[in-house]
Amino acid sequence: MLKWLKRRRLSPEARRKLLIIAARSEEAVIETHVSNAIQLLQALGDEVEVNRGVELYIEMMSLNDTLSAAVTNRILARLDDRPSMH
């Protein structure tokens, strides 16, 4: 998306608004993946370890390295605040 921005002549304000919207959209995508992966972990229960469950989710959804790192970090941070799943 940033390549597209560089080719377009936008006012600084329009560029700022577009970047904010893109950032919010990316955050929403990450949050959706985190919620879905946690639901998967809960459904799997004791069948697989948490790390393996997260790996399975990332593999099934074909997440790229950047997205998978963000999703994994947020899942682990949330699980640390919850009663133990394993």
Sequence and secondary structure as in RCSB ss.txt:
>XXXX:A:sequence
MLKWLKRRRLSPEARRKLLIIAARSEEAVIETHVSNAIQLLQALGDEVEVNRGVELYIEMMSLNDTLSAAVTNRI
LARLDDRPSMH
>XXXX:A:secstr
 HHHHHHS   HHHHHHHHHHHHHHHHHHHHHHHHHHHHHHHHHTTSS HHHHHHHHHHHHT  HHHHHHHHHHH
HHHHHHSS   
